[in-house]
Amino acid sequence: MTATEPAPFHVGLTPERVIDAAVELTRESHLMSWSLRDLAGRLGVAASVIYHHVGGKDLLCRRVVERMLLQIEPPDAELPWQEWFRALLYSAGPRAAAYPGSAKWMLMHGPTIPAVLPVLEAGMSVLHRGGFAGRADVAYAVLLNNAMLTVSMGDDRLQHEGDGPRDHATMMAEFRQMPAASAEVRAMGQDFIQPFAEGGETAARMRWDYYRFVVDTTIAGLDVSSRVATT
């Protein structure tokens, strides 16, 4: 073994330290973008050591998402369902975004982690009390999926911000030159698309304005649906 090769084992390495490093890599990049080799390199061990302590990438992804979910607490159970989910999703969106890729993982795997159970049970109880009865499961899925899909799109967009201002300028120039575009469509490009394309703080503000709009609209739609169903 040369001095530059990773050791086949590492004294003092624990599953928690492995997961800590996986969380760091995720927060710096994206849950889906780092490899087991990247993680092993950060820890200075062979990839086989990671398997020994925690398992493969799939299991590590679960552990990273679990770390994120453990930081989310159910809102006050006495709140009306609309305010309960608004409080939950307003806080859960930025929390998931701090672990890029975790929202996509949840969309792909659903509520399969024990850490999500307290929030899941509390939310189902609130929806049943709010009059959804047999449709509470569908309502919960719509609320969570719309929120996490919006976060996931933002996560993926951030991965491409490094394409630079050239791509942003080119895209906006092409948008303005669309021959059949009405003034309203061109205004959409200027007021809505351009802030996202600019990246940085401008895109971040637009991202969360849009996220809250999606949450509010989903809640409003379900509210109307529940009232129609009970009339």
Residue pairs with C-beta under 8 A, 6 or more apart in sequence:
1 7
6 40
6 41
6 44
6 45
6 46
7 44
7 45
7 46
7 49
8 45
8 46
8 48
8 49
9 45
9 46
9 49
10 43
10 44
10 45
10 49
13 43
13 45
13 49
13 53
14 53
15 53
15 54
17 43
18 39
18 43
18 50
18 53
18 54
18 60
19 54
19 60
19 63
19 64
19 67
21 39
21 42
21 43
22 34
22 39
22 60
22 63
22 64
23 64
23 67
23 99
24 42
25 34
25 38
25 39
25 42
26 34
26 64
26 99
26 100
26 101
26 102
27 98
27 99
27 100
29 100
30 100
30 101
30 155
30 156
30 159
31 61
31 64
31 65
31 99
31 100
31 101
31 102
31 104
31 105
32 101
32 104
32 105
33 101
33 159
35 57
36 47
36 50
36 51
36 56
36 57
36 60
37 47
39 50
39 60
40 46
40 47
40 49
40 50
43 49
43 50
50 60
54 60
54 63
61 105
62 105
62 109
62 112
62 113
64 99
64 102
65 99
65 102
65 105
65 106
65 113
66 113
66 114
66 115
67 99
68 95
68 96
68 98
68 99
68 102
69 113
69 115
69 116
69 119
70 115
71 95
72 88
72 91
72 92
72 95
72 119
73 119
74 88
74 118
74 119
74 122
74 123
75 83
75 84
75 87
75 88
75 122
76 84
76 87
77 84
77 122
77 125
77 126
79 87
79 126
80 130
81 126
81 127
81 129
81 130
81 132
82 130
82 219
82 223
84 122
84 123
84 126
85 123
85 126
85 143
85 215
85 219
86 215
86 216
86 219
88 119
88 123
89 143
89 144
89 147
89 215
90 212
90 215
92 147
93 147
93 150
93 151
93 208
93 211
93 215
94 208
96 102
96 103
96 106
96 148
96 151
97 103
97 151
97 154
97 155
100 155
100 158
100 159
101 152
101 155
103 148
103 149
103 151
103 152
103 155
104 148
104 152
104 155
104 156
106 144
106 148
107 145
107 148
107 149
107 152
111 117
111 120
120 140
123 140
123 143
124 136
124 137
124 140
127 136
127 139
127 140
128 136
130 226
131 226
131 230
132 139
132 226
135 226
135 229
139 222
139 226
142 218
142 222
143 215
143 218
143 219
143 222
146 214
146 215
146 218
147 211
147 214
147 215
147 218
150 210
150 211
150 214
151 211
154 207
154 211
157 196
157 203
157 207
161 199
161 200
161 203
168 197
168 198
168 199
171 197
172 189
172 193
172 194
172 197
175 181
175 186
175 189
175 193
176 186
176 189
178 185
178 186
181 189
192 206
195 202
195 203
195 205
195 206
196 203
196 206
196 207
197 203
